[in-house]
C-alpha cells in the first residue's frame, strides 16, 4: 500500500505513453513546433510493463493510459493487452481521432470507460483550438464508443470567453445520449499563459446551466474529482472539475508516471524522481516510489495558494501539460 504523510492511500496510476500528439491545443502545448523527447529517453514497452506491474504489486487498482495522445504510440495495442493480463482496471484519455482503429483491442482488454477531450462543438472553434480540422472524426468516434457500450466522459477545458457560449449546448447533449460531460477549470502549466482572470469557476458555470435547465445534484464518491449533476430525465450527466476554485486534494489517490519514466506525486508538483533511470541501472525502484509518495504536499504540489486568485504563474515550476501526461 502506498500511503503519504497525510494518510492518503494511492491506488490510481496514470501512465503517459508518449509526449507526442496529433493535436496542438494551445493550453496544453506551448507551441506548434514542439521538441519531442528522444526515443532513448522514453519508456520502452517492456519498461512500461515492468513499472506498471510493480505499481500493481504495491496496491494500484486502476491504471489510466494518457499522453500526449496515447493512441499515436504504435505499441498501444500490445501495451494495453499486456496490462490487461493483471488484476487492474484499465481506462484511457484520448482526443478521440484514432479510436476507430483500436475499439476491438480495447474491448478485448476489458476497457469499459473512455475519457475524450473535446473543448468545443463548433467546427471553426475546434480548428482554432486544436489547429486541426477533425471535429467530425472525433464526434464519429464518440458515437462509435457509445454504440459499442463504452461509458464515455467528455472532458472540456473551461476556457473563459469560450465555454460560456457552449456550456448549455454540451449539457443538451446529455438529453438523449448517455454522455458524462465534465467541465475542467483552466489550470496553470508551463507555457499555457494562465491567468486567474481566464478561469471561469464551477459556480459561475452552474449558474449559466441553471438559467436554461432544472438541475439535480448527484452523489459524489470519496475520490471523485468531479462534482456531478443531472438534468432530471436526461440520459447523461454533467460535472465540474473544480481544481482552481475548490481543490479536492484531501481525497487524492493519484500518481503520475511521465513518458520518460519520472514519478510525479501531484499534477502541480515540481518534484520528480527518475524511476526509469533507476530501473535501467538495476536500482531499487520501489524505494523511490515510496519516497515520492512520502514527500507529497498537502495540496496543489505546495506551489500555490488554494485561493487561485492569489496564484502567481510566474513562480510555479512545472512541465507543460503534454510533458506531464493528462
C-alpha positions as CSV (number, residue, x, y, z in Angstrom):
1,X,0.0,0.0,0.0
2,X,1.3,3.5,-0.9
3,X,0.3,6.0,1.8
4,X,1.5,9.5,2.2
5,X,2.2,11.6,5.3
6,X,-1.5,12.8,5.3
7,X,-3.0,9.3,5.4
8,X,-4.0,9.3,1.7
9,X,-3.7,5.9,0.0
10,X,-2.6,6.0,-3.6
11,X,-4.1,3.3,-5.8
12,X,-4.7,5.1,-9.1
13,X,-1.8,5.4,-11.6
14,X,-1.8,7.5,-14.8
15,X,0.9,6.4,-17.3
16,X,1.8,8.7,-20.1
17,X,2.7,6.5,-23.1
18,X,4.2,9.4,-25.2
19,X,4.6,13.2,-25.3
20,X,3.6,13.1,-28.9
21,X,0.1,14.3,-30.0
22,X,-1.7,14.8,-33.3
23,X,-3.4,17.9,-32.0
24,X,-1.8,21.2,-31.0
25,X,-4.1,22.6,-28.3
26,X,-2.7,25.9,-27.1
27,X,-3.5,25.4,-23.4
28,X,-1.6,22.0,-23.4
29,X,1.2,22.6,-25.8
30,X,3.4,25.7,-25.7
31,X,3.9,26.0,-29.4
32,X,3.2,24.3,-32.8
33,X,6.7,23.1,-33.3
34,X,7.3,21.0,-30.2
35,X,10.7,19.4,-29.3
36,X,9.7,15.9,-28.6
37,X,11.6,13.7,-26.2
38,X,14.2,11.5,-27.9
39,X,13.2,7.8,-28.2
40,X,16.1,6.8,-26.0
41,X,14.6,8.7,-23.1
42,X,11.1,7.3,-23.3
43,X,10.0,4.2,-21.5
44,X,10.0,1.1,-23.8
45,X,7.1,-1.2,-23.9
46,X,8.8,-3.7,-21.6
47,X,9.8,-0.9,-19.2
48,X,6.2,0.4,-19.0
49,X,5.1,-3.1,-18.2
50,X,7.7,-3.7,-15.5
51,X,6.9,-0.4,-13.8
52,X,3.2,-1.0,-14.2
53,X,3.5,-4.4,-12.6
54,X,5.5,-3.0,-9.7
55,X,2.8,-0.4,-9.0
56,X,0.1,-3.1,-9.1
57,X,2.0,-5.1,-6.6
58,X,2.2,-2.0,-4.4
59,X,-1.6,-1.7,-4.4
60,X,-2.6,0.2,-7.6
61,X,-6.0,-0.9,-8.6
62,X,-6.6,1.4,-11.6
63,X,-4.4,2.5,-14.5
64,X,-5.2,5.2,-17.0
65,X,-3.2,5.5,-20.2
66,X,-2.6,9.0,-21.3
67,X,-0.2,11.1,-23.4
68,X,0.3,13.4,-25.3
69,X,-2.2,11.2,-27.3
70,X,-1.7,7.6,-26.2
71,X,-3.2,6.2,-29.4
72,X,-0.4,7.6,-31.5
73,X,2.1,5.2,-29.9
74,X,2.4,2.3,-32.3
75,X,2.7,-0.3,-29.4
76,X,-0.5,0.9,-27.8
77,X,-2.4,-2.3,-28.5
78,X,0.3,-4.5,-27.1
79,X,0.8,-2.4,-24.0
80,X,-2.9,-2.4,-23.3
81,X,-3.3,-6.2,-23.8
82,X,-0.3,-6.9,-21.6
83,X,-1.5,-4.7,-18.8
84,X,-4.9,-6.4,-19.1
85,X,-3.4,-9.7,-18.0
86,X,-3.2,-8.2,-14.5
87,X,-5.9,-7.6,-11.9
88,X,-6.3,-3.9,-12.6
89,X,-9.0,-1.6,-14.0
90,X,-7.8,-0.1,-17.3
91,X,-9.0,3.1,-18.9
92,X,-7.6,5.9,-21.1
93,X,-7.8,9.6,-22.0
94,X,-7.7,10.4,-25.7
95,X,-8.6,13.2,-28.2
96,X,-10.7,10.6,-30.0
97,X,-9.3,10.8,-33.5
98,X,-7.9,7.3,-33.7
99,X,-10.5,5.4,-31.6
100,X,-12.0,3.6,-34.6
101,X,-8.6,1.8,-35.1
102,X,-8.5,0.5,-31.6
103,X,-12.0,-0.3,-30.4
104,X,-11.7,-4.0,-30.7
105,X,-8.4,-4.3,-28.7
106,X,-10.0,-2.0,-26.1
107,X,-12.9,-4.4,-25.8
108,X,-10.7,-7.4,-25.5
109,X,-8.6,-5.7,-22.8
110,X,-11.7,-5.1,-20.8
111,X,-11.7,-1.3,-21.1
112,X,-15.2,-0.1,-20.1
113,X,-14.7,3.7,-19.8
114,X,-13.0,6.3,-22.0
115,X,-12.4,10.0,-21.5
116,X,-12.5,12.0,-24.7
117,X,-11.1,15.6,-24.7
118,X,-13.4,17.9,-26.5
119,X,-13.5,21.6,-25.7
120,X,-16.0,22.9,-28.3
121,X,-18.8,21.6,-30.5
122,X,-18.2,24.3,-33.1
123,X,-16.0,23.3,-36.1
124,X,-14.3,26.7,-36.6
125,X,-13.5,27.0,-32.9
126,X,-12.3,23.4,-32.8
127,X,-9.9,24.2,-35.6
128,X,-8.7,27.3,-33.8
129,X,-8.2,25.5,-30.5
130,X,-6.6,22.3,-31.8
131,X,-5.1,23.6,-35.0
132,X,-6.6,20.5,-36.7
133,X,-9.9,20.2,-38.7
134,X,-11.0,16.9,-37.2
135,X,-14.2,17.6,-35.2
136,X,-16.3,15.3,-37.4
137,X,-13.8,12.4,-36.9
138,X,-13.8,12.9,-33.1
139,X,-17.6,13.1,-32.9
140,X,-18.0,10.0,-35.1
141,X,-15.7,8.1,-32.7
142,X,-17.7,9.3,-29.7
143,X,-20.8,7.8,-31.3
144,X,-18.9,4.6,-32.1
145,X,-17.8,4.2,-28.4
146,X,-21.4,4.7,-27.3
147,X,-22.6,2.1,-29.8
148,X,-20.1,-0.4,-28.6
149,X,-21.2,0.1,-25.0
150,X,-18.4,2.1,-23.5
151,X,-19.0,4.7,-20.7
152,X,-17.9,7.9,-22.4
153,X,-16.8,11.0,-20.5
154,X,-16.2,14.2,-22.4
155,X,-13.6,16.5,-20.9
156,X,-14.0,20.1,-21.8
157,X,-11.4,22.7,-20.5
158,X,-13.5,25.7,-19.4
159,X,-11.8,28.5,-21.3
160,X,-13.2,31.9,-20.3
161,X,-14.7,33.6,-23.2
162,X,-15.5,30.3,-25.0
163,X,-17.3,27.9,-22.6
164,X,-19.9,30.5,-21.7
165,X,-21.3,30.3,-25.2
166,X,-21.4,26.5,-25.4
167,X,-21.9,25.1,-21.9
168,X,-25.7,24.6,-22.4
169,X,-25.0,23.0,-25.8
170,X,-22.8,20.4,-24.0
171,X,-25.4,19.8,-21.3
172,X,-28.1,19.5,-24.0
173,X,-26.1,16.5,-25.5
174,X,-26.9,14.6,-22.3
175,X,-30.6,14.7,-23.0
176,X,-30.6,11.7,-25.5
177,X,-27.1,10.5,-25.2
178,X,-25.6,8.7,-22.0
179,X,-22.6,11.0,-22.1
180,X,-20.9,12.3,-18.9
181,X,-19.7,15.8,-19.7
182,X,-17.1,17.3,-17.3
183,X,-16.1,21.0,-17.4
184,X,-12.5,21.5,-16.2
185,X,-11.4,24.7,-14.7
186,X,-8.4,26.2,-16.5
187,X,-5.2,25.2,-14.7
188,X,-1.7,26.7,-14.8
189,X,1.2,24.8,-16.6
190,X,4.4,25.8,-18.2
191,X,3.8,27.8,-21.4
192,X,0.0,27.9,-21.3
193,X,-0.3,31.6,-20.5
194,X,-2.6,31.0,-17.5
195,X,-4.0,34.0,-15.6
196,X,-6.6,33.9,-12.8
197,X,-8.9,36.1,-14.9
198,X,-9.0,33.4,-17.5
199,X,-10.6,31.0,-15.0
200,X,-14.4,30.6,-15.1
201,X,-15.4,28.8,-11.9
202,X,-17.7,25.9,-11.5
203,X,-20.1,28.1,-9.5
204,X,-20.3,30.5,-12.4
205,X,-20.8,27.8,-15.0
206,X,-23.5,26.1,-12.9
207,X,-25.5,29.4,-12.8
208,X,-25.3,29.5,-16.6
209,X,-26.7,26.0,-16.8
210,X,-29.5,26.8,-14.3
211,X,-30.7,29.6,-16.5
212,X,-31.8,27.1,-19.1
213,X,-32.2,23.7,-17.3
214,X,-33.5,22.4,-14.0
215,X,-30.6,20.8,-12.2
216,X,-30.3,17.9,-9.7
217,X,-27.1,17.3,-7.6
218,X,-25.8,13.8,-7.7
219,X,-23.8,11.9,-5.1
220,X,-20.0,12.3,-5.3
221,X,-17.7,9.5,-4.2
222,X,-14.7,9.8,-1.9
223,X,-12.0,10.1,-4.7
224,X,-14.1,11.8,-7.3
225,X,-12.5,14.9,-8.8
226,X,-15.8,16.0,-10.4
227,X,-18.9,17.4,-8.8
228,X,-21.8,15.7,-10.6
229,X,-25.2,17.0,-11.7
230,X,-28.0,15.9,-14.0
231,X,-30.9,17.5,-15.7
232,X,-33.9,15.3,-14.4
233,X,-34.9,12.8,-17.1
234,X,-31.8,13.2,-19.2
235,X,-29.8,10.1,-20.2
236,X,-26.4,11.5,-19.3
237,X,-24.9,13.8,-16.6
238,X,-22.6,16.8,-16.4
239,X,-20.0,17.7,-13.8
240,X,-17.4,20.3,-12.8
241,X,-13.7,19.6,-12.0
242,X,-13.0,22.4,-9.5
243,X,-9.2,22.2,-9.3
244,X,-8.9,26.0,-9.0
245,X,-11.9,27.2,-7.1
246,X,-12.3,24.2,-4.7
247,X,-9.5,21.7,-4.8
248,X,-10.0,18.1,-3.9
249,X,-6.5,17.3,-2.7
250,X,-7.7,15.9,0.6
251,X,-9.1,12.8,-1.2
252,X,-6.4,12.5,-3.8
253,X,-5.3,8.9,-4.6
254,X,-3.4,9.6,-7.9
255,X,0.1,9.0,-9.0
256,X,1.6,10.0,-12.4
257,X,4.3,8.4,-14.4
258,X,5.6,10.5,-17.3
259,X,6.6,9.2,-20.7
260,X,10.2,9.5,-19.7
261,X,9.7,7.5,-16.5
262,X,9.5,10.1,-13.9
263,X,7.1,9.8,-11.0
264,X,5.0,12.8,-10.1
265,X,3.1,12.6,-6.9
266,X,1.0,15.6,-7.8
267,X,-0.1,17.2,-11.1
268,X,1.2,20.5,-9.8
269,X,4.3,19.2,-8.1
270,X,7.8,20.3,-9.3
271,X,9.5,17.3,-7.6
272,X,10.1,14.3,-9.8
273,X,12.1,11.1,-9.2
274,X,13.6,9.1,-12.0
275,X,12.1,5.6,-11.9
276,X,13.2,4.7,-15.5
277,X,16.8,5.6,-14.7
278,X,16.8,3.5,-11.6
279,X,15.2,0.6,-13.5
280,X,17.8,0.7,-16.2
281,X,20.6,0.7,-13.5
282,X,19.1,-2.1,-11.6
283,X,18.4,0.1,-8.6
284,X,15.6,-0.2,-6.0
285,X,12.6,1.4,-7.8
286,X,10.1,0.5,-5.1
287,X,12.2,2.6,-2.6
288,X,11.9,5.6,-4.9
289,X,8.2,5.2,-5.4
290,X,7.6,5.1,-1.6
291,X,9.9,8.1,-1.2
292,X,8.0,10.1,-3.8
293,X,4.6,9.4,-2.1
294,X,6.0,10.3,1.3
295,X,7.1,13.7,0.0
296,X,3.7,14.6,-1.4
297,X,2.4,18.0,-0.3
298,X,-0.9,18.5,1.4
299,X,-2.3,20.4,-1.5
300,X,-1.6,21.7,-5.0
301,X,2.0,20.5,-5.0
302,X,2.9,23.1,-2.4
303,X,3.2,25.5,-5.2
304,X,0.3,27.9,-4.9
305,X,-2.4,29.2,-2.6
306,X,-5.7,27.3,-2.5
307,X,-7.2,30.7,-3.4
308,X,-6.5,30.7,-7.1
309,X,-6.8,34.5,-7.3
310,X,-3.5,34.7,-5.4
311,X,-1.7,32.2,-7.6
312,X,1.3,33.6,-9.5
313,X,2.0,31.5,-12.6
314,X,5.5,33.1,-13.0
315,X,6.8,31.3,-9.9
316,X,5.2,27.9,-10.5
317,X,7.8,25.3,-11.5
318,X,6.3,22.5,-13.7
319,X,6.3,21.0,-17.1
320,X,3.8,21.7,-19.8
321,X,0.7,19.6,-19.7
322,X,1.7,17.5,-22.7
323,X,5.0,16.6,-21.0
324,X,3.3,15.6,-17.8
325,X,0.5,13.4,-19.2
326,X,-3.2,14.0,-19.0
